[in-house]
Amino acid sequence: MHPTPDYPQLLRGADLRVTRPRVAVLGAVHAHPHADTESIIGAVRADLPEVSHQAVYDSLRTLAAAGLVRRIQPAGSVARYEARIGDNHHHLVCRSCGTVVDVDCAVGEAPCLTASDDHGFTIDEAEVVFWGLCPACSPTRS
């Protein structure tokens, strides 16, 4: 089990002002990986009932821009947020129920950052999304 991060310290470390909505949003993202904005609003309101939708949206945008959370948006899905940052992991998405799970790179530290032709770009991130059916949605095999 991982210790609970010091959210105010994380905000200060990113040169962000510590506010109750930012702390609550950061906590909700850590507690609910791959949650969409509406789910995060619900989680934040459990502890901070007066928070506005706009405060949550603004906090998510600020936290993502500061690199404290990662925004992902698989094709055909709403934006989701996660606290797993600083590595080059990928995601597996169920085509049926929409469940999203983390998938580590198959080989080495970040092999997919080596493109066959970088066209002069300086590559710092690769996004791979695997699609399929989760165990609960897969047809039973005989």
C-alpha positions as CSV (number, residue, x, y, z in Angstrom):
1,M,0.0,0.0,0.0
2,H,1.3,3.4,-1.0
3,P,1.3,6.3,1.6
4,T,-1.1,9.1,0.9
5,P,0.7,11.9,-0.9
6,D,1.0,15.3,0.7
7,Y,-1.3,17.2,-1.7
8,P,-0.5,20.7,-0.5
9,Q,3.2,19.9,-0.8
10,L,2.7,18.6,-4.3
11,L,1.0,21.8,-5.2
12,R,3.7,24.0,-3.7
13,G,6.3,21.9,-5.5
14,A,4.7,22.8,-8.8
15,D,4.6,26.5,-7.8
16,L,0.8,26.4,-7.5
17,R,-1.3,28.1,-4.8
18,V,-2.8,25.7,-2.4
19,T,-6.6,25.9,-2.5
20,R,-9.2,23.6,-1.0
21,P,-10.6,22.7,-4.5
22,R,-7.2,21.9,-5.9
23,V,-6.3,19.7,-2.9
24,A,-9.7,18.0,-3.1
25,V,-9.4,17.4,-6.9
26,L,-5.9,16.1,-6.6
27,G,-7.1,13.7,-3.8
28,A,-10.0,12.6,-6.0
29,V,-7.8,11.8,-9.0
30,H,-5.4,9.8,-6.8
31,A,-8.3,7.9,-5.2
32,H,-10.1,7.3,-8.5
33,P,-7.7,6.5,-11.4
34,H,-9.1,7.1,-14.9
35,A,-12.2,8.9,-13.5
36,D,-14.1,11.2,-15.8
37,T,-14.8,14.8,-14.8
38,E,-18.3,14.1,-13.5
39,S,-17.0,11.3,-11.3
40,I,-14.3,13.6,-9.9
41,I,-16.9,16.3,-9.2
42,G,-18.9,13.8,-7.3
43,A,-15.9,12.6,-5.3
44,V,-14.8,16.2,-4.5
45,R,-18.3,17.2,-3.4
46,A,-18.3,14.3,-0.9
47,D,-15.7,16.3,1.1
48,L,-16.3,19.8,-0.3
49,P,-20.1,20.1,-1.0
50,E,-20.0,23.8,-2.0
51,V,-17.4,23.3,-4.8
52,S,-18.6,24.5,-8.3
53,H,-18.3,22.6,-11.5
54,Q,-16.1,25.4,-12.8
55,A,-13.7,25.2,-9.8
56,V,-13.2,21.4,-10.5
57,Y,-12.7,22.0,-14.3
58,D,-10.3,24.8,-13.6
59,S,-8.4,22.7,-11.1
60,L,-8.1,19.8,-13.4
61,R,-6.8,22.0,-16.2
62,T,-4.3,23.6,-13.9
63,L,-3.1,20.3,-12.4
64,A,-2.7,18.8,-15.9
65,A,-0.8,21.8,-17.1
66,A,1.5,21.6,-14.1
67,G,2.1,17.9,-14.7
68,L,0.5,16.7,-11.4
69,V,-2.2,14.7,-13.2
70,R,-2.5,13.3,-16.7
71,R,-5.5,13.8,-18.9
72,I,-6.3,10.9,-21.3
73,Q,-9.1,10.7,-23.8
74,P,-9.5,7.4,-25.6
75,A,-11.3,7.7,-28.9
76,G,-15.0,8.0,-28.4
77,S,-14.6,8.6,-24.7
78,V,-14.9,11.6,-22.4
79,A,-11.7,12.9,-20.9
80,R,-10.3,11.0,-17.9
81,Y,-7.7,11.8,-15.4
82,E,-5.0,9.9,-13.6
83,A,-2.3,10.5,-11.1
84,R,0.2,8.1,-12.6
85,I,2.6,10.5,-14.2
86,G,6.3,10.5,-15.1
87,D,6.4,7.2,-16.9
88,N,5.4,6.1,-20.3
89,H,2.6,3.7,-19.6
90,H,-0.3,3.0,-21.8
91,H,-4.0,2.0,-21.4
92,L,-6.3,-0.9,-22.1
93,V,-9.9,0.1,-22.8
94,C,-12.9,-2.3,-22.8
95,R,-15.0,-1.7,-25.9
96,S,-18.1,-2.8,-24.0
97,C,-18.1,-1.2,-20.6
98,G,-15.4,1.4,-21.0
99,T,-13.2,0.2,-18.2
100,V,-9.7,1.7,-18.4
101,V,-6.6,0.0,-16.9
102,D,-2.9,0.9,-17.0
103,V,-0.5,-1.2,-19.1
104,D,3.3,-0.9,-18.7
105,C,5.5,-0.8,-21.7
106,A,6.2,-4.3,-23.0
107,V,10.0,-3.9,-23.2
108,G,12.4,-1.6,-21.4
109,E,11.9,1.9,-20.0
110,A,10.1,3.6,-22.9
111,P,10.7,1.8,-26.2
112,C,7.8,3.4,-28.0
113,L,9.5,6.8,-27.7
114,T,11.7,5.7,-30.6
115,A,9.7,6.4,-33.7
116,S,10.7,4.8,-37.1
117,D,10.9,8.4,-38.4
118,D,10.7,11.4,-36.0
119,H,10.3,13.9,-38.8
120,G,12.5,16.3,-36.7
121,F,10.3,16.2,-33.7
122,T,11.7,15.9,-30.2
123,I,9.5,13.1,-28.8
124,D,8.7,13.2,-25.1
125,E,5.6,11.0,-24.9
126,A,3.9,8.2,-26.8
127,E,0.3,7.3,-26.4
128,V,-0.7,3.7,-27.1
129,V,-4.3,2.6,-26.4
130,F,-5.1,-1.1,-26.5
131,W,-8.7,-2.0,-27.1
132,G,-10.6,-5.2,-26.3
133,L,-13.1,-6.7,-23.9
134,C,-12.5,-6.9,-20.2
135,P,-13.0,-10.3,-18.4
136,A,-16.5,-9.3,-17.2
137,C,-17.6,-8.4,-20.8
138,S,-15.8,-11.2,-22.7
139,P,-18.0,-14.0,-23.9
140,T,-17.4,-17.3,-22.0
141,R,-15.1,-19.6,-23.8
142,S,-15.8,-23.3,-24.0
